[in-house]
Amino acid sequence: MDALTQVKNILRDTLNLGARADQLTADSPLLGSVPELDSMAVVQVITALEDRCGITVDDDELTADVFTTVGTLARFVSQKTEM
């Protein structure tokens, strides 16, 4: 499964987006655009990414740039899995 699909599935499950997740594309904005994605939800998404993708995310890696769009989050995950 590619990183974009993994991220979309994690967002669907973690944020309880249901069918709305089907509309997400790589260009879909996240922070400030998805009401369910508040500060607590960001922590839950990161935890789910670590668990499901087998990555470790350091605090200094968490920037707003990572959560700009679904695509930027997927690229981040892809880079982490290649390490």
N, C-alpha and C positions, 0 to 999 in steps of 0.2 A: 504494500500500500504506500502510495507516495505521501510526502509530507503535507501537501495541501489537503488531501482527503483526510488524513489523520487529524489535522488541525480542525477542519470543519466538523468532524465527528466529535471531537473533544468539546468544541464550542457548543454543539447541539446538546450534548449530554450534560455538561457542566452548567450551562446557562439556561437549560430547559427551553431551548429555542423551538423545538418541534419542527414543523414544516418550514418555518422561516429559515432554518439552516440550509435548506435546499436552494435558496436564493443567493447564498453567499458565493462570491467569486474571489479571485486573488485581489481584485481591486476594491473589494468591499471595505469601507472604513470601519474601524473598531472603536477605539477610545473616543468618547463623546458622541458616537453614533449608535451604539448598541446600549440601550438603557440598562440592560442586565449586567453589563460589564463595569461594575464599580470596583473599588479598591479591594474589597473582600473577594469578589469574583476573580480578579486577576490572580490572587494567591491560589484560588482553587484551580484555575486554568493551568498555572505553572505546575502545581502539584500533579495534576492529571497528565500533563506533558511528560514530567519526569517519570511517572509510573508507567505510562503506556508506551513511551518512546525509548525508555531506558537511558535518559540523559540526566545530567545534573546541571542545574542553573544556579550560578552564583549571583549574589545580591547585586554586585556591580555590573552585571550583564543586563539587568532589568532597566530598560529605558523606555520612554514613550515611543521612541522610534521603532522598537520591536513590535509594539501594539498599534502601529499606525493603520495597517490594513491586514486582512487575512493573509495576503501574500507575504508581507514582511514578517509575520509571525511564522509562516510556513518556511520561509528562507532561513530564519533563525534556527528552527528545529532541524532543518536539513543540514545546516552547517554543524550543529552540535552532534548529529548522528554520524557525520563523516569523521569526527575527531578520533 
